[in-house]
Amino acid sequence: MSEEPELEVKNSFDNLLKFCLKNKLIVLLLLGMITIWGAFVAPFDWNFGSYSRDPVPVDAIPDIGENQQIIFTKWAGVSPQDIEDQVTYPLSSSLLALPGVKTIRAYSMFGFSSIYIIFDEDVDFYWSRSRILEKLNSLPAGTLPKGVKPSLGPDATALGQIFWYTLEGQDNEGNPTGGWDLDELRSVQDWTVRYALLSASGVSEVASVGGFTKEYQVDVDPDAMKAYGVKLHEVMAAVKSSNMDVGARTMEVNKVEYVIRGIGLLKSIEDLERAVIKVVDGVPVFLKSVAQVHLGPSLRRGALNKEGSEAVGGVAVVRYGYNPLQAIKNVKQKIEEISVSLPEKTLADGTVSKVRIVPFYDRTELIYETLDTLNSAVFLEILVTVIVILVMLQHFGSSFIISLTLPLAVLLCFIFMKIFHVDANIVSLSGIAIAIGTMVAAGILVCENILKKMTQNADGEVPKLTIVYSATREVSGAVLTAVATTVVSFLPVFTMVAAEGKLFKPLAFTKTFALLASVLIAFTIVPVISYYFLKPRNEQNKKLNSLSDWGIVGFMTILLIVYWMPLGLEKGLIQNSIFIVLTLAAILAGFQLFQKSYSRMLRWTLRNKKRFLALPGSLLLIGILIWSGLGKEFMPPLDEGAFLYMPTTMPHASITESLDVLGKQNKQIQSIPEIKTTVGKLGRVESPLDPAPISMIETIIQYKSQYLRDKSGKILHFAYHSDEEDFVRGVDGKEVLANDGKPYKTMGRFARDEQGNLIEDSSGAPFRLWRPPLLAEYNPGRMPWEGIKNPNDIWKEISRAGTIPGTTSAPMLQPIIARIVMLQSGMRAPMGIKIKGPTLEAIEYAGLQLEKSLKGVDSIEPETVTADRIIAKPYLEIRVDRESIARYGIKLHDIQTMIQVAIGGRQLTTTVEGRERYPVRVRYMRELRDQIESIGEILIPSPTGAQIPLGQLANVEYVAGPQVIKSEDGFLVGYLTFDKKPEFAEVDVVQQAQQSIQEKLDSGELDLGDNVSYIFAGNFQNQLRAEKKLAIVVPLTLAIIFILLYLQFKSSLTTLMVFSGILVAWSGGFIMIWLYGQTWFCNFSIFGTNLRELFQMHPINLSVAIWVGFLALFGIASDIGVIIASAIDQAFEGKKLESIDEVQETVVKGAENRIRPALMTSATTLLALLPVLTSSGRGADIMIPMAIPSFGGMFVALISVFVVPVFYSWRKERELKKL
């Protein structure tokens, strides 16, 4: 066995490299450990059989809501004004002094108060809960009315509503059967399903909604009470005392201990009817003698409607900080466990109907689809990268090693995410997607240099270990500097706070983890694998090697075609193949031609420096001009696959009227062919997380995917005849109607069997669930229609179908985004105005004036401008005449109690029936309280025994009052919400609105009244805050990058040369953004697919996501300059030059040595981003804006391979002239 050569060590990096090469077995074991550990913590739902995994927590998007807690106080039957004065305001003012409180939002509604305490971001979630409980327990006596007790809301946020479901009667095959009353289903939900799901790990709350809560109703008859001489308080006392069990300790008899119980709990209506009120002349007066006792529904402030019919359901809320995906799995497991024990009944027709839990909103669908989108994008990026490396290196060994670094780096990134508690979501994992090009750069430089050194040492004079060691050391400085600048470029993201920080910090972490992982692998694993498997280029076997390389390229291309299909599945394999092959071939041929012509082009630029430098200078100027003219918004919307339709009815509408409106809306929306399910909620669920009045409608609308899929989400293919005309049909074979309400024809017919079912055929076509265009050539005499092309078209159909007189319009919202918007601003729209004033009347007046004003702003959709109608709820106020009651000796407390109990009813006790609990309430008979006129006839007993009509003791008045009273930090507030027109950006819209209002105020055209102030609120605040932060941190970051480059090159001039590449790339990114908004750019079709639609080109606004893309670009752009400048530095080492020609030739030689890795870095970045730019699945909305600056910037950044040599040559020539 030959001795291993001694390796020279100069620093700690050399020590690490030496250790890896001397202990190759340990490195290979490390490789295996990374693979296994990374697979076990990967956020994807991989199945390893009996081995249990502990994956990174997963959600669709980060929880960017405020750090908040909720104080919920119930005071049944009390008006919003009394709630505000006696509960909300005292609590709000007391809680303002809590440490770390940023603001307090409060809502006073009928029967309850809901207070949202917003804490600073650095306050621990559970620490804030303990401080609140301390404060509530130390409130002074008399702060709140007697019997009113505030409670702390669940340890969750509204964004945690991850699983909504209904309870339905179904047969064994899952077909709906009905046969269950709403009160029966509600009892099953409240006492069986709810508690079962609450026991699921990670679930903070399960709230019920819809149906009727059963209660024992004691409807007293005042005439019978008068006849028996019974007073109301006696009835109440009898009901209270008729429901109790007691314990009498134990008794020992014959050495046996017996537990003694006194049984007296109510079990039935008969038990309650036999309650004794009093005894008159030895004859008992029973409750049934003076009242009717029956079961009925309790007052409800919420309802559920599914596709036009009332329903019962619930929502499971995930605990703060718990893995949402795992929580949903736990809930589903509990559902499976209890499904057997749910009740069933046999219907009149003999059908067995069993209660089943039917989900209508399950966030796992969105989570899996977003993960699948990103998983596909990363997989396609890796395939593209492998193809690029194989084509440009034309050496299988090195290509294999470089390609191996990508999956290894991704797995190591997952390990880092698990260790540092970074959750996986579409934003955080996008950090990996946009880092692919940079991740592979380190491996390219190391492996390419090792291959070059091995080829130069083909005779074997230098030991292989020494070659690997020296080649890795040679590029280590450039690699580390390039990666360091890329990591530092994301420093601004780490400094972001609030919503933008929560949204993009995980992305910064994952990108940093991915880069660190790629560097670790490049300097530890790549040298070892290269030592074992890398062989120098062999000219004798070049032809054979070339054939094998192209064979692998062909195989990879086939995989890419099968999994990418950028033109769409309906275009088939052949057309997609041609497009992909031609695209890759054209770009790679361009890079190859560029590489071959590089020396000649570089020599020309060195001879014509001023003429050449005019190009990057012009690009920089164009970039600045474009930047100054772009619109601004916080973030692009995420397609969740569902809409949250939130219109409101008029405040005076009753729950019956609102339910009728909701039912009609749901029927009309469900009739849209693209809609899968429509479930609407009216009012609130039984949860502190949902403070909604009965005028508020929230309808979750799930729409179908574009193509028919199986249960695993895979697109199905069916037998198809492309040359035949047929009517557009649904899955069931029925004709589908166009927008004019008539069936229509299209080219192509799907074959069906005798039962009318589609016939699966892997070589067939996918079945489109969204209506295709209506073409005049197949439908003569009819107006053409573009069909349903995207979710925006579906929303237009929903808005049209949901328009009903008496309801407001609704902004386009989605379940998660809507919750985020409401958590951040308290409003139900992305933009709005908060109006503060001394009274509710003043606030409403100002809001209506602002509403009129904003409807005239060009950038705002007029129908979306809606101010709160605060004083719009009809009230009946019973004003007691104190002089009148004094004449009869009646106390105010007695008459108010009579009003409360007789009209509103009072819950006096609760039955205990096994696990179920039902309230018992006392109230006057319905016919004595269901008409306004009859209120004055209610008899009030006096101390003398006389019964005085209420109309003689009080005045009944009709007034308008508030449905809900809102306040912030103790001050009354009202909201005005609006939405922008599609072609405008959020920040621009708000600025235009502000300017319009201010101009009208200054001219006197607009008058808001005295002591009224207003402030705009919404998502745009996040963008403005992020901009201010970036304005400080980005220049600082660029300065740090400059310092890092200086430490590498030890020359400020060389550093400036490299730094120029960042500015050029920056301008390229803005040019690409501008081109995306130009209708002529790429406005042509290939195989019938318009390239603007393929790449989803439309006007792009500046958002935080765009800036994150630019930050990623800064790091990548500097890499090319570092690679070229390092090579030129090495070329000049030890050389004494005497002429300008020698200087220029040395520059050319140095740049030539590194042009291939520089171009490979650019090619892998550009081509790897193509699958991202063409992706259309869930989550693509977030990835694409971040990829656009990198794509455009890297195209322009190729100029750096000329700019750096030109500046370098210029400097050397000037030095030579001074000699």
Steps between C-alpha positions, in 0.01 A plus 500: 500500500654834390538786744261789461677827411539774759263791444604857573275675754482879530169567672201338671327444166800297383474297821136416428575405141798289604296321766230411244749368246693304763181355654298417195297229673371749756395733218316219322322412827411871532355481150280208601393673822398818313296294254312302766453782752395745227245253363352444845452873573402608146168690504350280229261218584741216425404154622777288651279214607537408865766768558355811661605837365531833678460749213545874507165666594304591188238761410394666178636846588652645819272632771562872450217612725554727795624371837161518667283367778122516534287586802146375449216604732149369466201693634196337350224716354671835565524771234831610341480840672471347848775252417726786389432721803507236771735229366714592202616847600585412864694193389678678213615789716626259767691281251678791328757505779619144434870479406570462128152602382507665157130563455160375616209446262158437646156405370179535697217298350166366605565271797878503508821702501813400310829675575812439288824587680781546247845453655842593367660228289772426755247416774469126560157364413441307823667762721244753376218262594626473856524880532141536378373243750683685779331824397154347475533340843604830657222721359348719774157402629222664303698531177253269327129433560411225745517152347697615194831316476756555222692203365824460307454375144662180368877486450457541126425760236226516239762393246504165680157403361636203308207259472131582444237229475127429499303215656278323248286190483640256242450137402775238488614617157534864604184623329303768687181371661378777729266394778674699774363817657733794554469476879593129491811568294595792725479277808724242332745778412501661845517191717673234289699634205624817663655332803647219293679743268612716792698202625704493177856610563569856385136612498431808712129533439209338317213744453145418395285691252156457349192311600312552825623456855230319697365662816215441747260791457266602778246738346299649786141615468448823699123444516547157658760646737248763605230238550723292727654801672847410379768758434774471241780483752324201659495322163870572457577370848302182434690430178837558666422278798360213291833397351751363746666184627652486847742279681449383859838343564493126572329242722650177636263202519626153587857614439408618150534866408221657299532834320186710549362716219192717481379483138322808370653614171260581219484224240185581306230754431274315745752549781495873439122519469461336842713762674299648790481880513291535818221338694159670525256357753690173501488475121835516319534744209715326237708675237276351230207682660639841408735427209550293191817290514653369178826451313596764245792680339699754697582841359769471233734758349649280232391256229650282231374441148635240258406539135167660589396286800555562870771285654683427824876498524811608678855621463821361651762759594869409527692597812750785465838371387382146423553333163173569307543203269553264793204650684272431202628144482422460870149638446438259213624212711250594772222524244581150383497375859161648589326442166386153609338633817307787340121454516292346224129451434279309259287729286141436392613355167732253677820690423753498782623857548819547700645832612832561328757779519542660157786754462441802279826683569811295562828690492696184427388533137663843475807387695555196281436691179743780593761244605439308179546819295827575672611136500436484124679831442809389695501159330475662156770750596731214594429322169568819303818562700625148432435544127683834498800357683519194274478706183748766607754273674453200270645281773269256674708451815523865593140561390381218725693631800378859451142380452525291816569813705149637431284231668759467778495874564119501502490212753761675718289816478203305640720385788594861578131599483416232754785595735428873489119465509429656160160383377444390142257690281483630146699813590776337704549217251514753216837591647625165374338546159664837434836380639548203266728690264717626785500164678655327204761773442730381780493143373564617143808702596652227720427206271591681179835609643576148629420360153721759333793422732454125452496541123821707516657223714395215273845342528449451876812683619315673783306281747124508446437605861730799458323604180159487664630688803679777307221543245241543776722746689559702184132592459408506868548876534279582204233252609488619860492864394222435249290311754570756772378783281186304414429427866565861599273620219208360700587702811214748427249215516628399845439855622136509388236519772127445540311331214776531240752358747282201582437443131851521359740425787439124460593538134823677596579219742437222248700674227786551746476139615501384136810705417685390813405141425630530143832643624540231766433231243727663242797509740444174688313247289579611142882467539464150646258382231720662236799309637318169456294552186639791298727412213691736269378562148620228266538612141505138380157427648364847435258382232369214715471724805322760291244242383434389859471863615247580228312182583465619859402847378229338288370297794493808724321697229233231471446516876480878478240484222281246680497691829501859368253525209523883495255549212232314691384142506248555221785576257629145534847352529628581150435873501637536854807298402573723203460815708725379783771360274509809281503735801783316676692450177471866402613634837778245549619546141508871569713445810730263312538748216558775755774291663674429168478864390583642841871560437433681175220713649710579807792617290265734312363649823854548635585698188172698508449558870303825485264378231436179691449666840225713349286183496500420876472872570189526286350190659558648845326824402204309354472294820484815712226649281292181515544472878363849558182427305389165646196457723530360852318231697573282802499155344343318204189296586527127564256278311347289780256308282210655691331836541355660810195690383416764764207724413282652773125542526341816632553546877124497564452159334389219732673162512206355305539753220880463496465120483268536202756720325781257581301204368422673171862607455631149565258342253599744228873464566479119514343501154831625352660193332847574639382502864552190712340597834333811640454527876401831653511614861271767632598679821748328728612155604500429873855628542677816621694488173194602298338829609259531208151656499210322331525739206842362408515212251811289455469243224785259433491413131720214385549495125602202291852453371547572131520128413340190648735335751505181707504499881879539510481813283629339180339624178300226328488435125203368304426368153464799269416567135665828402344518153133492603271780615292462815315704757702606802404250770561439867640183656147359514453555126245779537533807281668799663365850441704794372477848650186567296320209666502272196693180415784541254732292284876462480747289305576166662286225650566275799395137457261353759383153591140377499434657839627836376823487701832626370744228387846525654782491246858590588563606140184711489434859601438658842137594572464874546266605783516871416284604206699548176452804272186538291619528139279640228623244245336216697206711626375715209303810589620523860730751668847358566595444863848444639387234747651447844878539482599579858362545853426868429247390239337271758481792745322713239241224462460481879455877532237495227312206651518635856353842424172527690316824585558596861858372520828679455770397254792293625874547442685208344632313803620149579466318834859535624571843352169633632581384853843663472346828382247501785763409759731781388259788461170386650330565165364248251673652197862552394462879519289738699471805721464506877292795617513621860258746653327610819171320428370220284282748310800718417701199383216374280451844344871530420505147359210570263666821379827316435310222322353751254841655448689175437252371243633765266865389521603344167707216649227378739214265411196718589275208602755381760501828695296430811490698823364351821130568550544536872168645617280273291365227727134543607465520878195489725594692812281461808559816703372455854313798647648522848213714635240249379668198658546698823124556523447123500795427726675299227878491509700561181682169548172311513360652181828452313513137611145456379588654162804278468330176596159552342623624163854372464491201731757392755695178532452374852661158509653227283394140470750217529406217265795267487771688310254751360401832660200714405388837636163567664358846440188683619315747279153631427292308248584582138166664414551747785840624383524452122326824408626849578153608612473217753809614691304781662244246625748301706380504861738615771413387856501769768563454874124543556424205274368711216612413144599816314540500116852588394364773272392697811847479654728554201514645150584267207696691233628413152860616453797416280805363677829325429525138390864493607717756676868496407781663691878514492703586810179614668394741221191443288578408142321418175630332186473584134621224267578506129688307235714601204446447131711209367745714302606714798742437787399522866737777608418712195126461564534611861715796402244608239219463754692702760570774248137511383364525854750766602424713192127485576559585867718795403243630252212458745322253274534232768402557864556224755368687803674609818753293694504224239827348378575227249790279403550257210572140599564172320763288331671802348630592848714186495649605165576854618657372821709250306610771256621725781693212651649397166601860422736481797606137499556442126774766469655362818487148353663617178774660711556168680516317165755759389710430811483124442613545141779728618620238748520253211680722249682745735435771240226760501517537121458126440215499751327782314538306176327196648244721669402651167345165407241542775387836358476361148300198620275733702410690183440171316249393764300821459513477122349149520226626736423778252490256209255278690257793498530575127225338295727465191772308687487125416150553363509211255393137511684171475276203422201716588635605841569869545836553670362782715246258640758223534734721706202673668617842386307798629584837656715440809492728803790550735435283803702354783512176299657687206759657730583159642561386142736793449688419818549145372620649171762718672675194639488302175612798288809558712599132459581544129717803569680319781572198276638712213694745719662215699615333177646825363675563832661156477601566139688818598679340797878512454479652152691808390323663207654751267229585248129562476463203268653274766264641761197437283613152405563409864150623585357287221694191614389544860133552407512202265605272787176566689249585226353150498411489875376860473274413208389177667398698809297735279354220288393290798341804665315609187383163375420367847260792547299413186289232680432752777395773255261263319360331813128552554416290805416620848780717635638599161366852565764542771793336320466672163542863620817400685636324190438782248778737624753213513408386148521844344798605708708193412446555129640850529758397760682302229642838402710468818727252318597798284460786747744358759775422244455843336539685829787271601681563174434873527660510844805296394547710188494821703755353742720407205479850353613654829823295497 
